[in-house]
Amino acid sequence: MNAHLSTLIIRIAGGDTAFAKLIGLDPSKPGVQQRVHNWKSRGIPSAVVLENYQAITALKNQVTPST
């Protein structure tokens, strides 16, 4: 997923911490928030998108609603 769309999805989710929780990561563990933050410039990895397809698709639809 490209970096721009990833940034919008993470923002819609409520930020780095909220997105981490949404996809089942523990934001209190070392490095988790930084990892999610890095996805804003690198893009959310394909494996993460596939593992959390429904949640990420729902957020993506809020960013780019189908017409």
GUBA-482756 format. One line per field, with one value per residue (C-alpha): residue number from 0; residue in one letter; chain; x, y, z. Coordinates in steps of 0.05 Angstrom, whole numbers. Layout:
seq: NUM; ...
type: a; ...
mol: A; ...
X: X; ...
Y: Y; ...
Z: Z; ...
This chain:
seq: 0; 1; 2; 3; 4; 5; 6; 7; 8; 9; 10; 11; 12; 13; 14; 15; 16; 17; 18; 19; 20; 21; 22; 23; 24; 25; 26; 27; 28; 29; 30; 31; 32; 33; 34; 35; 36; 37; 38; 39; 40; 41; 42; 43; 44; 45; 46; 47; 48; 49; 50; 51; 52; 53; 54; 55; 56; 57; 58; 59; 60; 61; 62; 63; 64; 65; 66
type: m; n; a; h; l; s; t; l; i; i; r; i; a; g; g; d; t; a; f; a; k; l; i; g; l; d; p; s; k; p; g; v; q; q; r; v; h; n; w; k; s; r; g; i; p; s; a; v; v; l; e; n; y; q; a; i; t; a; l; k; n; q; v; t; p; s; t
mol: A; A; A; A; A; A; A; A; A; A; A; A; A; A; A; A; A; A; A; A; A; A; A; A; A; A; A; A; A; A; A; A; A; A; A; A; A; A; A; A; A; A; A; A; A; A; A; A; A; A; A; A; A; A; A; A; A; A; A; A; A; A; A; A; A; A; A
X: 0; 28; 52; 0; -59; -26; -20; -93; -116; -75; -101; -174; -162; -143; -68; -10; -32; -104; -84; -36; -91; -140; -94; -78; -10; 6; 27; 60; 112; 178; 181; 108; 89; 153; 137; 67; 95; 144; 87; 65; 127; 139; 68; 32; 65; 24; 26; -5; -59; -76; -78; -124; -160; -230; -209; -162; -212; -265; -217; -197; -270; -276; -217; -239; -314; -339; -387
Y: 0; 68; 116; 170; 122; 89; 156; 172; 103; 109; 180; 157; 101; 152; 154; 107; 78; 68; 35; -11; -33; -42; -92; -129; -99; -79; -5; -9; -58; -26; -8; -18; 55; 70; 12; 39; 110; 85; 57; 128; 139; 68; 43; -11; -78; -125; -179; -133; -112; -184; -205; -146; -141; -126; -72; -38; -41; -9; 48; 54; 61; 120; 152; 136; 122; 83; 120
Z: 0; -17; 36; 24; 31; 91; 125; 113; 138; 202; 213; 203; 253; 305; 300; 310; 377; 356; 291; 327; 375; 317; 283; 347; 363; 435; 431; 499; 474; 452; 379; 361; 356; 316; 269; 255; 248; 196; 155; 142; 101; 76; 68; 107; 90; 46; 99; 150; 100; 85; 159; 175; 108; 134; 183; 134; 77; 122; 138; 65; 45; 93; 58; -13; -13; -72; -117
